[in-house]
């Protein structure tokens, strides 16, 4: 089964959370952990990767925490997937290093092409769009029980 790992999924959700504020709101790892149902240690691991990739900024101190490093309209799901998962590949023969049959394989182009289509799709979805969808879902959810 092809599956984006929990690292990729949670990192995307965390960026959506950070985008849901005014863009300047700092979220502590405790706030992020509580919002996503994660341990603070796991949040710290994810944020370390996101910070190293330049997608989030961190500030220490009483008013510290994490925030997006860029406008959420410029950060794509593809950016997050590449940081957390690496290059999108659907088969180990993607780069030709792991298979002796690369030169005569009738299916390799299919797997490489499908990976490109998936990456193109992820490039079209921004964190801002996902934050807007999250806000709409929250509004819909509030109206149901009232």
Secondary structure, DSSP 4 states (H G I P E B T S, - for coil): -----HHHHHHHHHHHHHHHS-SS--B-HHHHHHHHT--HHHHHHHHHHHHHTTSEEEE-STT-EEEESS-TTS-BHHHHHHHHH-S--SSTTTTSSS-TTGGG-SSHHHHHHHHHHHHHHHHT-BHHHHHHHHHHHHHHHHHHH-
